[in-house]
Protein backbone atom coordinates (compact mmCIF):
# COMPACT_ATOMS: atom_id res chain seq x y z
CA UNK A 1 0.00 0.00 0.00
CA UNK A 2 3.02 2.27 -0.23
CA UNK A 3 2.71 3.74 3.26
CA UNK A 4 -0.89 4.82 2.88
CA UNK A 5 -3.22 4.45 5.86
CA UNK A 6 -5.06 1.18 5.60
CA UNK A 7 -7.40 1.65 8.61
CA UNK A 8 -5.59 -0.78 10.92
CA UNK A 9 -4.58 0.35 14.41
CA UNK A 10 -0.94 -0.16 15.25
CA UNK A 11 -1.14 -1.37 18.86
CA UNK A 12 2.63 -1.28 19.29
CA UNK A 13 2.69 2.41 18.38
CA UNK A 14 -0.19 3.15 20.79
CA UNK A 15 1.57 1.24 23.57
CA UNK A 16 4.80 3.21 23.08
CA UNK A 17 2.91 6.52 22.95
CA UNK A 18 1.08 5.61 26.18
CA UNK A 19 4.38 4.75 27.90
CA UNK A 20 5.88 8.06 26.81
CA UNK A 21 2.84 10.03 28.00
CA UNK A 22 2.86 8.15 31.33
CA UNK A 23 6.57 8.85 31.81
CA UNK A 24 6.06 12.53 31.06
CA UNK A 25 3.12 12.70 33.49
CA UNK A 26 5.20 10.99 36.21
CA UNK A 27 8.06 13.43 35.65
CA UNK A 28 5.72 16.42 35.90
CA UNK A 29 4.14 15.00 39.08
CA UNK A 30 7.58 14.37 40.63
CA UNK A 31 8.72 17.90 39.76
CA UNK A 32 5.73 19.48 41.47
CA UNK A 33 5.72 17.04 44.38
CA UNK A 34 9.41 17.26 45.31
CA UNK A 35 10.65 20.58 43.93
CA UNK A 36 7.72 22.96 43.87
CA UNK A 37 5.88 21.72 46.98
CA UNK A 38 9.07 20.49 48.70
CA UNK A 39 7.09 17.65 50.25
CA UNK A 40 10.19 15.81 51.48
CA UNK A 41 12.01 18.91 52.70
CA UNK A 42 11.99 19.63 56.43
CA UNK A 43 8.95 21.63 57.58
CA UNK A 44 9.46 22.21 61.31
CA UNK A 45 7.62 24.95 63.13
CA UNK A 46 9.77 26.03 66.09
CA UNK A 47 8.63 28.09 69.08
CA UNK A 48 9.96 28.95 72.50
CA UNK A 49 7.94 29.61 75.62
CA UNK A 50 8.80 30.53 79.20
CA UNK A 51 6.99 30.67 82.48
CA UNK A 52 8.18 32.02 85.80
CA UNK A 53 7.33 30.58 89.20
CA UNK A 54 7.99 32.38 92.46
CA UNK A 55 9.67 34.53 93.51
CA UNK A 56 11.52 32.81 96.27
CA UNK A 57 14.53 34.33 98.02
CA UNK A 58 14.76 36.98 95.31
CA UNK A 59 14.75 34.66 92.29
CA UNK A 60 12.26 32.98 89.97
CA UNK A 61 12.17 29.41 88.72
CA UNK A 62 12.24 29.69 84.93
CA UNK A 63 10.76 26.87 82.87
CA UNK A 64 11.71 27.13 79.20
CA UNK A 65 9.79 25.02 76.70
CA UNK A 66 10.92 24.49 73.12
CA UNK A 67 8.21 23.25 70.74
CA UNK A 68 9.02 21.46 67.49
CA UNK A 69 6.01 20.75 65.26
CA UNK A 70 6.75 18.64 62.20
CA UNK A 71 4.44 19.87 59.45
CA UNK A 72 6.29 17.88 56.79
CA UNK A 73 6.02 14.31 55.57
CA UNK A 74 9.39 13.04 56.79
CA UNK A 75 10.56 12.10 60.30
CA UNK A 76 13.17 14.61 61.47
CA UNK A 77 16.12 13.86 63.74
CA UNK A 78 17.35 16.74 65.87
CA UNK A 79 20.81 16.27 67.38
CA UNK A 80 21.36 19.72 68.84
CA UNK A 81 19.22 22.47 70.37
CA UNK A 82 21.14 25.38 71.81
CA UNK A 83 19.75 28.42 73.54
CA UNK A 84 20.66 31.57 75.37
CA UNK A 85 18.88 33.82 77.81
CA UNK A 86 19.83 37.48 78.03
CA UNK A 87 18.23 40.02 80.32
CA UNK A 88 17.47 43.63 81.07
CA UNK A 89 17.55 44.47 84.77
CA UNK A 90 14.93 46.74 86.31
CA UNK A 91 17.60 49.43 86.84
CA UNK A 92 18.91 49.25 83.23
CA UNK A 93 18.15 51.95 80.68
CA UNK A 94 16.77 50.70 77.36
CA UNK A 95 19.34 50.90 74.55
CA UNK A 96 18.73 50.35 70.86
CA UNK A 97 20.92 47.90 68.99
CA UNK A 98 21.44 46.85 65.39
CA UNK A 99 20.69 43.15 65.30
CA UNK A 100 18.73 40.59 63.32
CA UNK A 101 17.32 39.12 66.54
CA UNK A 102 16.61 42.14 68.72
CA UNK A 103 16.59 45.86 68.09
CA UNK A 104 16.81 46.28 71.86
CA UNK A 105 19.97 45.57 73.81
CA UNK A 106 19.72 42.82 76.43
CA UNK A 107 23.09 43.44 78.14
CA UNK A 108 23.21 40.65 80.73
CA UNK A 109 23.92 37.04 79.83
CA UNK A 110 21.81 34.91 82.17
CA UNK A 111 22.36 31.46 80.70
CA UNK A 112 23.80 29.75 77.64
CA UNK A 113 23.32 26.08 76.89
CA UNK A 114 25.19 24.55 73.94
CA UNK A 115 22.96 21.48 73.64
CA UNK A 116 19.74 20.60 75.45
CA UNK A 117 19.95 17.06 74.08
CA UNK A 118 22.09 15.30 76.64
CA UNK A 119 24.86 12.81 75.88
CA UNK A 120 22.50 10.12 77.12
CA UNK A 121 20.51 10.57 73.90
CA UNK A 122 22.09 10.83 70.48
CA UNK A 123 19.12 12.77 69.11
CA UNK A 124 15.40 13.36 69.43
CA UNK A 125 13.04 12.76 66.56
CA UNK A 126 9.79 14.37 65.50
CA UNK A 127 7.38 12.31 63.44
CA UNK A 128 5.26 13.99 60.75
CA UNK A 129 2.24 15.75 62.26
CA UNK A 130 3.64 15.45 65.79
CA UNK A 131 4.59 18.22 68.22
CA UNK A 132 7.59 17.45 70.41
CA UNK A 133 8.46 19.64 73.40
CA UNK A 134 11.77 19.88 75.21
CA UNK A 135 11.95 21.58 78.61
CA UNK A 136 14.74 23.13 80.60
CA UNK A 137 14.35 24.44 84.16
CA UNK A 138 16.64 27.09 85.57
CA UNK A 139 16.45 30.30 87.58
CA UNK A 140 16.40 34.03 86.92
CA UNK A 141 17.22 36.63 89.52
CA UNK A 142 14.32 38.86 90.55
CA UNK A 143 16.33 41.97 89.58
CA UNK A 144 15.57 41.27 85.91
CA UNK A 145 12.56 42.91 84.28
CA UNK A 146 12.73 41.23 80.85
CA UNK A 147 14.50 38.30 79.25
CA UNK A 148 15.18 37.44 75.61
CA UNK A 149 15.17 33.70 75.00
CA UNK A 150 16.80 32.69 71.73
CA UNK A 151 17.00 29.06 70.64
CA UNK A 152 18.18 27.28 67.53
CA UNK A 153 18.31 23.74 66.29
CA UNK A 154 20.12 22.24 63.36
CA UNK A 155 18.81 19.93 60.67
CA UNK A 156 21.00 16.96 59.72
CA UNK A 157 22.57 18.95 56.86
CA UNK A 158 23.64 21.67 59.33
CA UNK A 159 21.01 24.23 58.36
CA UNK A 160 19.96 26.30 61.37
CA UNK A 161 16.38 27.09 62.40
CA UNK A 162 15.85 29.60 65.19
CA UNK A 163 13.18 31.19 67.37
CA UNK A 164 13.32 34.09 69.81
CA UNK A 165 10.87 35.72 72.21
CA UNK A 166 10.87 38.30 74.98
CA UNK A 167 9.23 37.61 78.33
CA UNK A 168 8.50 39.80 81.36
CA UNK A 169 10.02 38.38 84.53
CA UNK A 170 6.95 38.04 86.73
CA UNK A 171 4.94 35.13 88.08
CA UNK A 172 3.12 33.27 85.30
CA UNK A 173 -0.40 32.13 85.99
CA UNK A 174 -1.27 28.50 85.29
C-alpha positions as CSV (number, residue, x, y, z in Angstrom):
1,X,0.0,0.0,0.0
2,X,3.0,2.3,-0.2
3,X,2.7,3.7,3.3
4,X,-0.9,4.8,2.9
5,X,-3.2,4.4,5.9
6,X,-5.1,1.2,5.6
7,X,-7.4,1.6,8.6
8,X,-5.6,-0.8,10.9
9,X,-4.6,0.3,14.4
10,X,-0.9,-0.2,15.2
11,X,-1.1,-1.4,18.9
12,X,2.6,-1.3,19.3
13,X,2.7,2.4,18.4
14,X,-0.2,3.2,20.8
15,X,1.6,1.2,23.6
16,X,4.8,3.2,23.1
17,X,2.9,6.5,23.0
18,X,1.1,5.6,26.2
19,X,4.4,4.7,27.9
20,X,5.9,8.1,26.8
21,X,2.8,10.0,28.0
22,X,2.9,8.1,31.3
23,X,6.6,8.8,31.8
24,X,6.1,12.5,31.1
25,X,3.1,12.7,33.5
26,X,5.2,11.0,36.2
27,X,8.1,13.4,35.6
28,X,5.7,16.4,35.9
29,X,4.1,15.0,39.1
30,X,7.6,14.4,40.6
31,X,8.7,17.9,39.8
32,X,5.7,19.5,41.5
33,X,5.7,17.0,44.4
34,X,9.4,17.3,45.3
35,X,10.7,20.6,43.9
36,X,7.7,23.0,43.9
37,X,5.9,21.7,47.0
38,X,9.1,20.5,48.7
39,X,7.1,17.7,50.3
40,X,10.2,15.8,51.5
41,X,12.0,18.9,52.7
42,X,12.0,19.6,56.4
43,X,9.0,21.6,57.6
44,X,9.5,22.2,61.3
45,X,7.6,25.0,63.1
46,X,9.8,26.0,66.1
47,X,8.6,28.1,69.1
48,X,10.0,29.0,72.5
49,X,7.9,29.6,75.6
50,X,8.8,30.5,79.2
51,X,7.0,30.7,82.5
52,X,8.2,32.0,85.8
53,X,7.3,30.6,89.2
54,X,8.0,32.4,92.5
55,X,9.7,34.5,93.5
56,X,11.5,32.8,96.3
57,X,14.5,34.3,98.0
58,X,14.8,37.0,95.3
59,X,14.7,34.7,92.3
60,X,12.3,33.0,90.0
61,X,12.2,29.4,88.7
62,X,12.2,29.7,84.9
63,X,10.8,26.9,82.9
64,X,11.7,27.1,79.2
65,X,9.8,25.0,76.7
66,X,10.9,24.5,73.1
67,X,8.2,23.2,70.7
68,X,9.0,21.5,67.5
69,X,6.0,20.8,65.3
70,X,6.8,18.6,62.2
71,X,4.4,19.9,59.4
72,X,6.3,17.9,56.8
73,X,6.0,14.3,55.6
74,X,9.4,13.0,56.8
75,X,10.6,12.1,60.3
76,X,13.2,14.6,61.5
77,X,16.1,13.9,63.7
78,X,17.3,16.7,65.9
79,X,20.8,16.3,67.4
80,X,21.4,19.7,68.8
81,X,19.2,22.5,70.4
82,X,21.1,25.4,71.8
83,X,19.7,28.4,73.5
84,X,20.7,31.6,75.4
85,X,18.9,33.8,77.8
86,X,19.8,37.5,78.0
87,X,18.2,40.0,80.3
88,X,17.5,43.6,81.1
89,X,17.6,44.5,84.8
90,X,14.9,46.7,86.3
91,X,17.6,49.4,86.8
92,X,18.9,49.2,83.2
93,X,18.2,52.0,80.7
94,X,16.8,50.7,77.4
95,X,19.3,50.9,74.5
96,X,18.7,50.3,70.9
97,X,20.9,47.9,69.0
98,X,21.4,46.8,65.4
99,X,20.7,43.1,65.3
100,X,18.7,40.6,63.3
101,X,17.3,39.1,66.5
102,X,16.6,42.1,68.7
103,X,16.6,45.9,68.1
104,X,16.8,46.3,71.9
105,X,20.0,45.6,73.8
106,X,19.7,42.8,76.4
107,X,23.1,43.4,78.1
108,X,23.2,40.6,80.7
109,X,23.9,37.0,79.8
110,X,21.8,34.9,82.2
111,X,22.4,31.5,80.7
112,X,23.8,29.8,77.6
113,X,23.3,26.1,76.9
114,X,25.2,24.6,73.9
115,X,23.0,21.5,73.6
116,X,19.7,20.6,75.5
117,X,19.9,17.1,74.1
118,X,22.1,15.3,76.6
119,X,24.9,12.8,75.9
120,X,22.5,10.1,77.1
121,X,20.5,10.6,73.9
122,X,22.1,10.8,70.5
123,X,19.1,12.8,69.1
124,X,15.4,13.4,69.4
125,X,13.0,12.8,66.6
126,X,9.8,14.4,65.5
127,X,7.4,12.3,63.4
128,X,5.3,14.0,60.7
129,X,2.2,15.7,62.3
130,X,3.6,15.5,65.8
131,X,4.6,18.2,68.2
132,X,7.6,17.4,70.4
133,X,8.5,19.6,73.4
134,X,11.8,19.9,75.2
135,X,11.9,21.6,78.6
136,X,14.7,23.1,80.6
137,X,14.3,24.4,84.2
138,X,16.6,27.1,85.6
139,X,16.5,30.3,87.6
140,X,16.4,34.0,86.9
141,X,17.2,36.6,89.5
142,X,14.3,38.9,90.5
143,X,16.3,42.0,89.6
144,X,15.6,41.3,85.9
145,X,12.6,42.9,84.3
146,X,12.7,41.2,80.8
147,X,14.5,38.3,79.3
148,X,15.2,37.4,75.6
149,X,15.2,33.7,75.0
150,X,16.8,32.7,71.7
151,X,17.0,29.1,70.6
152,X,18.2,27.3,67.5
153,X,18.3,23.7,66.3
154,X,20.1,22.2,63.4
155,X,18.8,19.9,60.7
156,X,21.0,17.0,59.7
157,X,22.6,18.9,56.9
158,X,23.6,21.7,59.3
159,X,21.0,24.2,58.4
160,X,20.0,26.3,61.4
161,X,16.4,27.1,62.4
162,X,15.8,29.6,65.2
163,X,13.2,31.2,67.4
164,X,13.3,34.1,69.8
165,X,10.9,35.7,72.2
166,X,10.9,38.3,75.0
167,X,9.2,37.6,78.3
168,X,8.5,39.8,81.4
169,X,10.0,38.4,84.5
170,X,7.0,38.0,86.7
171,X,4.9,35.1,88.1
172,X,3.1,33.3,85.3
173,X,-0.4,32.1,86.0
174,X,-1.3,28.5,85.3
